[in-house]
């Protein structure tokens, strides 16, 4: 009889999934299972945060920072059990990101099979607290309580990313770290960092100092002027280029900036504490004007104005690329590095004796196959250094590299996903139709994103297993300031977070839209310049 009662109780508990969130619990992205109980845990002075394993020390420090700053309470860290305990259990697999969060009147336990899973549990715990927990200073007259609850959760996808372009408009180290804080709150785990493009080279490469000495700075160009025009025509100060981005050289006012290698390592560490991998993109062989302007020999005709694509026919160009990536590998410890590979202008390649000689010597049939040859060469180099290559979906042209991961961005080429997965390669979904956050917004954008077919239809189960995840891309030609960045990203990043984290059969627009106002109040406390619902502003 007791066994039968236990079985009934277990079935009842399992039935209380997150398809309906009760009363006090309003979490984005939606967890797999939430069971609420009467009662609450109260934060207090002298609270102890315990951690079961030395590898969780940084997570404990991170949690203390979240809790102590707005409450003003002194909190102590301790190896072992605490009032709040972070517990590492045996993982269920290599990529175990599942966690459980148990809150009772006496104790809170976050338990997971990985560091990142613990961070995910902390993100949910953070959302159970009053909105004032996001205050930058001490918040007065707040009842610091957390409802008693049992949460069991795991992500649908391992790749939940945001791509930030800092080449078109530069963002400071502090602004990037603030962006990472926002990502962590909503369980994004990948920052795809677009560090180079024709408009700017933003990362220090010690072997090639001109890349940042010259390539990180520019005289005002069309995209800068367009932003200033919008300041006047729309009377919107968010389009003002921050004054701290300028320096005067030989009487010219130059705009830009870059990250030192020290900056990069500090940002990478900051992200890692928050469970986020930083994936660098050094865009090659196209979009390379900034590199060519600094080192003209990289172009087909040794001319800094001869085109935006580097010359894959020259051995010196290939040496440059490999030397750059060697330094990139030393700064970014993750498996993946993004090569770009999109929108490559091959006009000069058709006229270049070096490129034509390479095509002939390698037995290639076209300039498209020359691009594929370049990608393959870099892929072999990446693999030899323990890295895997990601590229935009143009890397399929001329033949797909055997171990590359493809970012599918061109919505009109829906067959890219099928072709890539048929080949056995992984795909990250970021189609323009839903995932380009630099595109203008209207009052239906959020709903279209939440309900849209980001995952193409007609894929087999084996193909679906090769879908690595989802990300949004934020190209910054028209996003010159942090305030404009926030306006374009939030709250639609919350919708994407749920699409990428929550199982599709638990996703519900009515549920999400019901939880959204609570999240907007939280963003208000954080002073995030998000686009309000039913706004007339794009």
C-alpha positions as CSV (number, residue, x, y, z in Angstrom):
1,X,0.0,0.0,0.0
2,X,2.8,2.4,0.9
3,X,4.5,1.6,-2.5
4,X,1.3,2.4,-4.3
5,X,0.9,5.7,-2.5
6,X,4.4,6.7,-3.4
7,X,3.8,5.9,-7.0
8,X,0.6,8.1,-7.0
9,X,2.5,10.9,-5.4
10,X,5.3,10.7,-8.0
11,X,2.8,10.8,-10.8
12,X,1.1,13.8,-9.2
13,X,4.4,15.6,-8.9
14,X,5.3,14.9,-12.5
15,X,2.0,16.3,-13.7
16,X,2.8,19.7,-12.2
17,X,5.0,20.8,-15.0
18,X,5.8,24.3,-16.2
19,X,2.9,24.2,-18.7
20,X,1.3,26.3,-15.9
21,X,3.4,28.5,-13.6
22,X,1.6,29.2,-10.3
23,X,1.5,32.3,-8.2
24,X,4.9,33.5,-7.3
25,X,7.1,31.8,-9.9
26,X,7.6,33.6,-13.2
27,X,10.8,32.4,-14.9
28,X,12.1,33.0,-18.4
29,X,13.0,30.7,-20.1
30,X,10.3,28.3,-18.9
31,X,11.7,25.4,-16.8
32,X,10.7,21.8,-17.5
33,X,9.1,21.3,-14.1
34,X,8.0,23.6,-11.3
35,X,6.3,22.5,-8.1
36,X,5.4,25.2,-5.6
37,X,4.8,24.7,-1.9
38,X,3.6,26.9,0.9
39,X,6.4,28.8,2.7
40,X,9.4,30.9,1.8
41,X,13.1,31.3,2.4
42,X,14.3,34.6,3.7
43,X,17.8,36.1,2.9
44,X,19.5,37.3,6.1
45,X,22.8,38.8,7.3
46,X,25.6,36.3,7.8
47,X,24.0,33.9,5.2
48,X,26.4,31.1,4.3
49,X,26.9,30.1,0.6
50,X,28.3,26.6,0.5
51,X,29.9,24.9,-2.4
52,X,30.5,21.1,-2.6
53,X,33.5,21.3,-5.0
54,X,36.4,23.7,-5.5
55,X,35.4,24.1,-9.1
56,X,32.3,25.8,-7.9
57,X,34.1,28.6,-6.0
58,X,33.7,31.1,-8.8
59,X,30.0,30.3,-9.0
60,X,29.7,30.9,-5.2
61,X,31.5,34.3,-5.5
62,X,29.2,35.2,-8.4
63,X,26.1,34.3,-6.4
64,X,27.3,36.3,-3.4
65,X,27.8,39.3,-5.7
66,X,24.2,39.0,-6.9
67,X,22.7,38.7,-3.4
68,X,24.9,40.9,-1.2
69,X,25.1,44.2,-3.3
70,X,21.3,45.0,-3.4
71,X,20.6,43.6,0.1
72,X,23.6,45.1,1.9
73,X,24.0,41.8,3.7
74,X,27.4,40.4,4.5
75,X,27.5,36.8,3.3
76,X,30.2,34.1,3.8
77,X,31.5,31.4,1.5
78,X,32.2,28.0,2.8
79,X,33.4,24.7,1.3
80,X,30.6,22.3,2.2
81,X,27.0,22.8,3.3
82,X,25.5,26.3,3.6
83,X,22.2,28.1,3.9
84,X,22.4,28.1,0.1
85,X,24.3,25.1,-1.2
86,X,25.8,24.7,-4.7
87,X,26.3,21.0,-5.3
88,X,28.1,19.2,-8.1
89,X,26.7,15.8,-8.8
90,X,27.9,13.1,-11.2
91,X,27.0,14.2,-14.7
92,X,24.7,12.2,-16.8
93,X,26.8,12.9,-20.0
94,X,29.5,15.0,-21.4
95,X,27.2,18.0,-22.0
96,X,25.0,17.7,-18.9
97,X,23.5,21.1,-18.2
98,X,20.5,19.9,-16.2
99,X,20.0,21.2,-12.7
100,X,17.5,21.1,-9.8
101,X,16.7,23.9,-7.5
102,X,15.1,23.2,-4.2
103,X,13.9,26.0,-1.9
104,X,12.5,25.4,1.6
105,X,12.1,27.7,4.5
106,X,15.4,26.5,5.9
107,X,17.7,25.9,3.0
108,X,18.3,26.3,-0.8
109,X,20.1,23.7,-2.8
110,X,21.2,24.1,-6.4
111,X,22.4,20.8,-7.8
112,X,23.8,20.1,-11.2
113,X,26.2,17.8,-13.1
114,X,28.3,20.7,-14.4
115,X,29.5,24.2,-13.6
116,X,27.2,25.6,-16.2
117,X,24.2,23.8,-14.9
118,X,24.8,25.3,-11.5
119,X,24.9,28.8,-13.1
120,X,21.6,28.0,-14.8
121,X,20.2,27.1,-11.4
122,X,21.5,30.4,-10.1
123,X,19.8,32.3,-12.9
124,X,16.4,30.7,-11.9
125,X,17.1,31.5,-8.3
126,X,17.8,35.1,-9.2
127,X,14.4,35.4,-10.9
128,X,12.6,34.0,-7.9
129,X,13.8,37.0,-5.8
130,X,12.1,40.4,-5.9
131,X,12.9,42.5,-8.9
132,X,15.0,44.8,-6.6
133,X,17.7,42.1,-6.5
134,X,18.8,43.7,-9.8
135,X,19.5,47.1,-8.2
136,X,22.9,48.6,-8.7
137,X,23.0,49.8,-5.1
138,X,21.3,48.8,-1.8
139,X,17.5,48.6,-2.1
140,X,15.6,49.7,1.0
141,X,12.4,48.3,2.5
142,X,12.4,45.1,0.5
143,X,11.2,41.8,1.8
144,X,14.0,39.5,0.6
145,X,12.1,36.2,0.3
146,X,12.1,33.3,-2.1
147,X,9.0,31.0,-2.5
148,X,9.4,27.4,-1.5
149,X,9.7,25.5,-4.8
150,X,11.1,22.5,-6.5
151,X,12.4,23.0,-10.0
152,X,13.9,20.4,-12.4
153,X,15.2,21.7,-15.6
154,X,17.4,21.1,-18.6
155,X,17.9,22.9,-22.0
156,X,16.5,21.8,-25.3
157,X,19.6,23.0,-27.1
158,X,23.3,23.3,-26.1
159,X,23.9,26.4,-28.2
160,X,21.9,29.4,-27.1
161,X,23.7,32.4,-28.5
162,X,23.8,36.1,-29.2
163,X,26.2,37.4,-31.9
164,X,27.6,40.9,-31.1
165,X,29.2,42.9,-33.9
166,X,31.8,45.3,-32.5
167,X,33.5,46.0,-35.8
168,X,31.0,48.4,-37.3
169,X,30.6,50.2,-33.9
170,X,32.9,49.6,-31.0
171,X,31.7,48.6,-27.5
172,X,33.9,49.1,-24.4
173,X,35.0,46.3,-22.2
174,X,32.5,47.4,-19.5
175,X,29.7,47.4,-22.0
176,X,30.5,43.9,-23.2
177,X,30.6,42.7,-19.6
178,X,27.2,44.3,-19.0
179,X,25.9,42.5,-22.1
180,X,27.2,39.2,-20.7
181,X,25.4,39.9,-17.4
182,X,22.1,40.2,-19.3
183,X,22.9,37.0,-21.2
184,X,23.5,35.0,-18.0
185,X,20.2,36.1,-16.5
186,X,18.3,34.4,-19.4
187,X,20.6,31.4,-19.7
188,X,22.3,32.2,-23.0
189,X,25.6,30.3,-23.0
190,X,27.4,31.5,-26.2
191,X,28.6,35.0,-27.1
192,X,29.6,34.9,-30.8
193,X,31.9,37.9,-30.9
194,X,32.3,39.5,-34.4
195,X,35.7,41.2,-33.9
196,X,36.8,42.1,-37.4
197,X,35.2,43.4,-40.6
198,X,35.9,45.9,-43.3
199,X,35.0,48.8,-41.0
200,X,37.3,47.9,-38.1
201,X,39.8,45.4,-36.6
202,X,39.1,45.3,-32.8
203,X,41.5,42.7,-31.3
204,X,45.2,43.1,-30.6
205,X,47.4,40.8,-32.6
206,X,51.0,41.3,-31.4
207,X,52.7,39.9,-34.5
208,X,50.8,42.4,-36.7
209,X,50.5,45.7,-34.6
210,X,49.2,47.8,-37.5
211,X,45.9,45.8,-37.4
212,X,44.9,47.9,-34.4
213,X,47.2,50.9,-34.7
214,X,45.6,51.6,-38.1
215,X,42.7,49.2,-38.6
216,X,40.9,50.0,-35.4
217,X,40.4,53.6,-36.3
218,X,38.7,55.4,-39.1
219,X,37.5,58.7,-40.4
220,X,33.7,59.0,-40.3
221,X,32.1,56.8,-43.0
222,X,28.5,56.3,-44.3
223,X,27.3,54.2,-41.4
224,X,28.5,56.9,-38.9
225,X,26.8,59.7,-40.9
226,X,23.6,57.6,-41.2
227,X,23.4,57.3,-37.4
228,X,23.9,61.1,-36.9
229,X,21.2,61.8,-39.5
230,X,18.8,59.6,-37.5
231,X,19.7,61.7,-34.4
232,X,18.3,64.7,-36.3
233,X,15.4,63.2,-38.2
234,X,14.1,61.0,-35.4
235,X,15.3,63.2,-32.5
236,X,16.6,60.1,-30.9
237,X,19.8,60.5,-28.8
238,X,20.4,56.7,-28.8
239,X,22.0,57.2,-32.3
240,X,24.6,59.5,-31.0
241,X,28.1,57.9,-31.2
242,X,29.6,58.0,-27.7
243,X,32.2,60.8,-27.5
244,X,34.7,58.5,-25.8
245,X,35.3,56.6,-29.0
246,X,37.3,59.4,-30.7
247,X,40.9,60.4,-30.8
248,X,42.8,63.1,-32.8
249,X,45.7,62.0,-35.0
250,X,47.5,64.6,-37.2
251,X,44.5,66.9,-36.9
252,X,42.0,64.2,-38.0
253,X,39.3,63.1,-35.6
254,X,39.3,59.3,-35.8
255,X,36.6,57.0,-34.4
256,X,37.1,53.5,-33.1
257,X,38.7,51.4,-30.4
258,X,40.0,47.9,-29.8
259,X,40.6,45.3,-27.1
260,X,44.1,44.5,-25.8
261,X,44.9,40.9,-25.3
262,X,44.6,41.6,-21.5
263,X,41.1,43.0,-22.1
264,X,40.2,39.9,-24.1
265,X,41.4,37.5,-21.4
266,X,39.5,39.4,-18.7
267,X,36.3,39.4,-20.7
268,X,36.7,35.7,-21.5
269,X,37.1,35.0,-17.7
270,X,34.2,37.2,-16.8
271,X,32.0,35.3,-19.3
272,X,33.3,31.9,-18.1
273,X,32.2,32.7,-14.5
274,X,28.7,33.3,-15.9
275,X,28.7,30.0,-17.8
276,X,29.2,31.6,-21.2
277,X,31.7,30.6,-23.9
278,X,33.0,33.4,-26.0
279,X,33.4,32.4,-29.7
280,X,35.6,34.8,-31.7
281,X,35.0,35.5,-35.3
282,X,37.8,36.8,-37.4
283,X,36.1,37.2,-40.8
284,X,38.0,35.8,-43.7
285,X,38.6,35.7,-46.6
286,X,36.0,38.5,-47.3
287,X,35.1,41.6,-45.3
288,X,38.8,42.2,-44.9
289,X,39.3,45.9,-45.8
290,X,40.6,46.8,-42.4
291,X,43.3,44.1,-42.6
292,X,44.3,45.0,-46.2
293,X,44.5,48.7,-45.3
294,X,47.1,47.8,-42.7
295,X,48.9,45.2,-44.7
296,X,48.3,45.7,-48.5
297,X,50.2,42.6,-49.5
298,X,47.2,40.6,-48.3
299,X,45.2,41.7,-51.4
300,X,45.5,40.3,-54.8
301,X,47.2,43.4,-56.2
302,X,49.2,44.7,-53.2
303,X,46.9,47.7,-53.1
304,X,44.9,48.7,-50.0
305,X,42.0,49.8,-52.2
306,X,41.9,46.8,-54.5
307,X,39.0,45.0,-52.9
308,X,37.6,43.6,-49.6
309,X,38.8,40.0,-50.0
310,X,42.3,38.7,-49.1
311,X,44.2,36.8,-51.7
312,X,44.2,33.0,-51.0
313,X,46.6,32.5,-53.9
314,X,49.6,33.9,-51.9
315,X,51.5,31.8,-49.4
316,X,52.2,35.0,-47.5
317,X,48.4,35.5,-47.0
318,X,48.0,32.0,-45.7
319,X,50.9,32.5,-43.3
320,X,49.2,35.7,-42.1
321,X,45.9,34.0,-41.4
322,X,47.5,31.2,-39.5
323,X,49.6,33.5,-37.4
324,X,46.6,35.6,-36.5
325,X,44.7,32.5,-35.5
326,X,47.6,31.2,-33.4
327,X,47.2,34.3,-31.2
328,X,43.4,33.9,-31.2
329,X,43.7,30.3,-29.9
330,X,45.9,31.6,-27.0
331,X,43.1,34.0,-25.9
332,X,40.0,31.9,-26.4
333,X,40.1,28.4,-24.7
334,X,37.0,27.0,-26.4
335,X,36.7,24.3,-29.1
336,X,35.1,26.6,-31.6
337,X,36.4,29.5,-33.6
338,X,34.4,31.3,-36.3
339,X,36.0,32.1,-39.7
340,X,33.2,34.1,-41.2
341,X,33.4,33.1,-44.9
342,X,30.3,35.1,-45.9
343,X,29.7,37.5,-48.8
344,X,33.2,36.9,-50.4
345,X,33.8,39.2,-53.3
346,X,35.7,37.0,-55.8
347,X,36.0,39.6,-58.6
348,X,39.7,40.1,-58.1
349,X,40.3,36.4,-57.8
350,X,39.2,36.0,-61.4
351,X,41.9,38.5,-62.5
352,X,44.6,37.6,-60.0
353,X,47.6,35.5,-61.3
354,X,48.2,34.2,-57.7
355,X,44.6,33.0,-57.4
356,X,44.5,31.5,-60.9
357,X,47.8,29.7,-60.2
358,X,46.4,28.3,-57.0
359,X,43.3,27.1,-58.8
360,X,45.4,25.3,-61.4
361,X,48.0,23.8,-58.9
362,X,45.2,22.5,-56.6
363,X,43.1,21.1,-59.5
364,X,40.2,23.4,-58.6
365,X,37.3,24.1,-61.0
366,X,36.3,27.7,-60.0
367,X,36.8,30.6,-57.6
368,X,34.0,29.1,-55.5
369,X,36.2,26.0,-55.1
370,X,39.1,28.3,-54.2
371,X,37.1,29.7,-51.3
372,X,36.3,26.2,-50.2
373,X,40.0,25.3,-50.5
374,X,40.8,28.2,-48.3
375,X,38.2,27.2,-45.7
376,X,39.5,23.6,-45.8
377,X,43.1,24.8,-45.2
378,X,42.1,26.8,-42.2
379,X,40.0,23.9,-40.9
380,X,43.0,21.6,-41.0
381,X,44.9,24.2,-39.2
382,X,42.2,24.7,-36.6
383,X,41.9,20.9,-36.1
384,X,45.6,20.6,-35.6
385,X,45.4,23.1,-32.7
386,X,42.4,21.3,-31.1
387,X,39.8,23.7,-32.5
388,X,36.7,23.3,-34.7
389,X,35.6,25.7,-37.4
390,X,32.3,27.5,-37.7
391,X,31.3,29.6,-40.7
392,X,28.4,31.3,-42.2
393,X,26.4,29.2,-44.6
394,X,28.4,30.4,-47.7
395,X,31.1,28.0,-46.7
396,X,29.0,25.3,-48.4
397,X,29.8,26.8,-51.7
398,X,32.4,24.8,-53.5
399,X,32.1,21.9,-51.1
400,X,31.5,21.6,-47.3
401,X,34.4,21.1,-45.0
402,X,34.0,17.7,-43.2
403,X,34.0,18.9,-39.6
404,X,32.7,22.4,-39.9
405,X,29.6,23.8,-38.2
406,X,27.4,26.0,-40.3
407,X,25.6,29.2,-39.2
408,X,22.4,29.2,-41.3
409,X,21.5,32.9,-41.8
410,X,20.1,33.2,-45.3
411,X,16.4,32.5,-44.8
412,X,15.8,32.3,-48.5
413,X,18.2,29.3,-48.7
414,X,16.2,26.9,-46.5
415,X,17.8,23.9,-48.1
416,X,21.1,24.8,-46.4
417,X,20.0,23.1,-43.2
418,X,19.0,19.9,-45.1
419,X,22.2,19.9,-47.2
420,X,24.4,20.4,-44.1
421,X,22.8,17.8,-42.0
422,X,22.6,15.3,-44.9
423,X,26.4,15.8,-45.0
424,X,26.6,14.9,-41.3
425,X,27.5,18.5,-40.2
426,X,26.0,20.5,-37.3
427,X,23.9,23.6,-37.9
428,X,23.2,26.7,-35.8
429,X,19.9,28.4,-36.6
430,X,20.0,32.2,-37.0
431,X,17.8,32.9,-40.1
432,X,17.2,36.6,-41.0
433,X,13.5,36.0,-40.9
434,X,13.5,35.8,-37.1
435,X,17.0,36.1,-35.6
436,X,18.4,39.4,-37.0
437,X,18.0,41.7,-34.0
438,X,19.3,44.7,-36.0
439,X,16.2,44.5,-38.1
440,X,13.4,47.0,-37.3
441,X,10.7,46.0,-34.9
442,X,6.9,46.3,-34.8
443,X,4.3,45.3,-32.3
444,X,4.1,41.8,-33.7
445,X,7.9,41.1,-33.9
446,X,8.0,39.4,-30.5
447,X,5.1,37.0,-31.2
448,X,6.4,36.2,-34.7
449,X,9.7,35.3,-33.1
450,X,8.1,33.1,-30.5
451,X,5.8,31.3,-32.8
452,X,7.8,31.2,-36.0
453,X,9.5,28.2,-37.7
454,X,13.1,28.9,-36.8
455,X,13.6,25.2,-37.1
456,X,12.8,24.3,-40.8
457,X,10.1,21.7,-41.3
458,X,10.7,18.3,-43.0
459,X,13.8,17.3,-41.2
460,X,14.3,13.7,-40.1
461,X,15.0,12.8,-36.5
462,X,18.7,12.2,-37.3
463,X,18.9,15.6,-39.0
464,X,17.3,17.3,-36.0
465,X,20.0,15.8,-33.8
466,X,22.5,17.8,-35.8
467,X,20.8,21.1,-34.9
468,X,23.2,22.6,-32.5
469,X,21.0,25.4,-31.3
470,X,19.9,28.9,-32.0
471,X,21.3,32.4,-31.9
472,X,20.4,36.0,-32.7
473,X,22.7,38.2,-34.7
474,X,23.2,41.8,-33.8
475,X,24.9,43.7,-36.7
476,X,25.6,47.2,-35.5
477,X,25.7,49.4,-38.6
478,X,22.8,51.3,-37.1
479,X,23.5,50.5,-33.5
480,X,26.2,52.9,-32.3
481,X,25.4,53.1,-28.5
482,X,24.7,50.7,-25.7
483,X,21.2,52.3,-25.2
484,X,20.3,51.5,-28.9
485,X,21.8,48.0,-28.5
486,X,19.5,47.4,-25.5
487,X,16.5,48.7,-27.4
488,X,17.1,46.4,-30.3
489,X,17.8,43.3,-28.3
490,X,15.3,43.4,-25.4
491,X,12.7,42.0,-24.9
492,X,13.0,39.9,-28.0
493,X,16.1,38.2,-26.6
494,X,13.8,36.7,-23.9
495,X,11.6,35.1,-26.6
496,X,14.6,33.6,-28.3
497,X,16.0,32.4,-24.9
498,X,12.8,30.4,-24.4
499,X,12.8,29.1,-27.9
500,X,16.3,27.8,-27.4
501,X,16.0,26.5,-23.8
502,X,12.4,25.2,-23.4
503,X,11.2,22.0,-25.1
504,X,8.8,22.9,-27.9
505,X,5.9,21.0,-26.4
506,X,6.1,23.2,-23.3
507,X,6.3,26.5,-25.2
508,X,3.2,28.6,-25.1
509,X,2.8,32.2,-26.3
510,X,0.0,32.8,-23.7
511,X,2.3,31.5,-20.9
512,X,5.3,33.5,-22.1
513,X,3.3,36.7,-22.7
514,X,1.8,36.3,-19.2
515,X,5.3,36.1,-17.6
516,X,6.8,38.9,-19.7
517,X,5.5,41.9,-17.7
518,X,7.3,40.6,-14.6
519,X,10.5,40.4,-16.6
520,X,10.0,43.9,-17.9
521,X,9.7,45.2,-14.3
522,X,13.0,43.5,-13.7
523,X,14.6,45.2,-16.7
524,X,13.2,48.5,-15.4
525,X,15.2,48.0,-12.2
526,X,18.3,47.2,-14.2
527,X,17.7,50.5,-16.2
528,X,17.7,48.6,-19.5
529,X,16.5,50.7,-22.4
530,X,14.2,48.0,-23.9
531,X,11.5,48.5,-26.5
532,X,8.2,48.7,-24.6
533,X,5.3,46.6,-25.7
534,X,2.9,48.3,-28.2
535,X,5.5,51.0,-28.9
536,X,5.3,53.2,-32.0
537,X,9.1,53.4,-32.1
538,X,11.1,51.0,-34.2
